[in-house]
Amino acid sequence: MQTDMLRLSYTLDSIEAAAARFWQETLGYRVFAFSGEMGAGKTTFIHKLCDHLGVTDAVSSPTFALINEYHFTDGNGVDQLIWHMDWYRLRDSEEAFNAGMEDGIEQARAGNAFCFIEWPEKAAEILQPPYLRINIETTGDGEREMIITPVL
């Protein structure tokens, strides 16, 4: 059984601090699988995480495009690539393969990108360990709890 790495509770007022702590605690991982009900705040959190990283590209939900590409400069001055994927509209893993989703994941696994995936359960078969499973739940009016679990 896998144990949780981190639990974060936050509101919109504290989401920037939650994103900063998330990034600090998850260093070393490249693939992040975000789950949660519709409206739980997956895209909002990813947007704040990208803000924390200094992404200057327009961060938005890739629901219809399926994948967005962002860049940020790391602490060593190196350009880093982020693939932001939204698998909500995918029917199955075959459709994910046909759309080239595994290419972005493989780039991340090779250390050449980061991959933020929303709705990973839609094509779970293409996710291979190691990655982080992030579940976001609404716990109250404007309150969220994030549970982060490594899949090894």
C-alpha positions as CSV (number, residue, x, y, z in Angstrom):
1,M,0.0,0.0,0.0
2,Q,1.3,3.4,-0.9
3,T,1.3,6.1,1.7
4,D,0.5,9.8,1.2
5,M,3.5,12.0,0.7
6,L,1.7,15.3,1.6
7,R,-1.7,16.7,2.4
8,L,-2.5,20.3,1.8
9,S,-5.5,22.3,2.7
10,Y,-6.0,25.6,1.1
11,T,-8.5,28.3,-0.1
12,L,-8.2,30.7,-3.0
13,D,-6.7,33.2,-0.6
14,S,-3.9,30.7,0.3
15,I,-3.5,28.9,-3.0
16,E,-0.2,30.6,-3.9
17,A,1.4,29.4,-0.7
18,A,0.0,25.9,-1.3
19,A,1.5,25.9,-4.8
20,A,4.9,26.9,-3.5
21,R,4.8,24.2,-0.8
22,F,3.6,21.6,-3.3
23,W,6.6,22.4,-5.7
24,Q,9.1,22.3,-2.8
25,E,7.8,19.0,-1.5
26,T,7.6,17.3,-4.9
27,L,11.0,18.1,-6.3
28,G,12.3,15.1,-8.2
29,Y,9.0,14.2,-9.8
30,R,8.2,15.0,-13.4
31,V,4.8,13.5,-14.0
32,F,1.8,14.8,-12.0
33,A,-1.7,13.2,-12.3
34,F,-4.4,15.5,-11.0
35,S,-7.8,14.0,-10.1
36,G,-10.9,15.4,-8.6
37,E,-14.6,16.1,-9.4
38,M,-15.5,18.6,-12.0
39,G,-15.0,22.1,-10.5
40,A,-12.6,20.8,-7.7
41,G,-9.9,23.2,-8.9
42,K,-7.4,21.1,-10.9
43,T,-6.9,23.7,-13.6
44,T,-6.9,26.6,-11.0
45,F,-4.2,24.9,-9.0
46,I,-2.1,24.1,-12.1
47,H,-2.4,27.8,-13.1
48,K,-1.1,28.9,-9.7
49,L,1.7,26.4,-9.8
50,C,2.7,27.7,-13.3
51,D,2.6,31.3,-11.8
52,H,4.9,30.1,-9.0
53,L,7.3,28.7,-11.6
54,G,7.3,31.9,-13.5
55,V,5.5,30.6,-16.6
56,T,4.9,33.6,-18.9
57,D,2.7,31.7,-21.4
58,A,-1.0,32.0,-21.1
59,V,-2.1,29.1,-18.8
60,S,-5.6,27.8,-19.6
61,S,-7.5,24.6,-19.5
62,P,-6.5,22.3,-22.4
63,T,-10.0,20.6,-22.4
64,F,-10.6,21.1,-26.2
65,A,-6.9,21.2,-27.4
66,L,-6.1,18.2,-25.1
67,I,-2.6,19.5,-24.5
68,N,-0.9,22.9,-23.9
69,E,2.8,23.7,-23.9
70,Y,4.3,26.2,-21.4
71,H,7.9,27.2,-20.6
72,F,9.7,28.6,-17.5
73,T,13.3,29.3,-16.6
74,D,14.6,27.3,-13.7
75,G,17.0,28.5,-11.0
76,N,20.0,27.6,-13.2
77,G,18.7,29.7,-16.1
78,V,17.6,26.6,-18.1
79,D,14.4,26.7,-20.1
80,Q,12.0,24.0,-18.9
81,L,9.1,22.6,-20.8
82,I,5.6,21.8,-19.2
83,W,3.0,19.7,-21.0
84,H,-0.4,20.4,-19.5
85,M,-2.8,17.7,-20.6
86,D,-6.5,17.4,-20.0
87,W,-7.8,13.9,-20.7
88,Y,-11.5,14.6,-19.8
89,R,-12.6,14.3,-23.5
90,L,-10.6,11.1,-24.2
91,R,-12.6,7.9,-24.5
92,D,-9.8,5.5,-23.7
93,S,-6.1,4.8,-23.7
94,E,-6.0,4.1,-27.4
95,E,-7.3,7.6,-28.1
96,A,-4.6,9.0,-25.8
97,F,-1.9,7.0,-27.7
98,N,-3.3,8.2,-31.0
99,A,-3.1,11.8,-29.8
100,G,0.5,11.4,-28.8
101,M,0.0,11.8,-25.0
102,E,2.6,9.1,-24.2
103,D,5.3,11.2,-26.0
104,G,4.9,14.1,-23.5
105,I,5.0,11.6,-20.6
106,E,8.1,10.0,-22.0
107,Q,9.8,13.4,-22.3
108,A,9.0,14.0,-18.7
109,R,10.2,10.6,-17.6
110,A,13.5,11.2,-19.4
111,G,14.0,14.5,-17.5
112,N,13.3,16.8,-20.5
113,A,9.9,18.1,-19.5
114,F,7.3,18.2,-16.7
115,C,3.8,16.8,-17.3
116,F,0.7,18.0,-15.6
117,I,-2.3,15.7,-16.4
118,E,-5.9,16.4,-15.5
119,W,-8.4,13.5,-15.5
120,P,-5.6,10.7,-15.7
121,E,-8.2,8.0,-14.9
122,K,-9.5,8.4,-18.5
123,A,-6.3,6.7,-19.9
124,A,-4.6,5.3,-16.8
125,E,-2.9,2.5,-18.7
126,I,-0.4,4.9,-20.3
127,L,0.8,6.2,-17.0
128,Q,3.8,4.3,-15.8
129,P,5.5,4.8,-12.4
130,P,7.0,6.8,-11.0
131,Y,4.5,9.7,-10.9
132,L,2.5,11.6,-8.3
133,R,-1.2,11.0,-8.0
134,I,-2.8,14.3,-6.7
135,N,-6.4,14.2,-5.6
136,I,-8.2,17.5,-5.0
137,E,-11.5,17.5,-3.0
138,T,-13.8,20.3,-2.0
139,T,-14.1,20.2,1.7
140,G,-16.2,23.4,2.3
141,D,-17.2,26.7,0.7
142,G,-14.0,27.6,-1.2
143,E,-11.9,25.1,0.7
144,R,-9.9,22.3,-0.9
145,E,-7.8,19.4,0.4
146,M,-5.1,18.0,-1.8
147,I,-3.7,14.5,-1.1
148,I,-0.5,13.7,-2.9
149,T,0.6,10.1,-3.2
150,P,3.7,8.7,-5.0
151,V,3.0,5.9,-7.4
152,L,6.3,3.9,-7.6
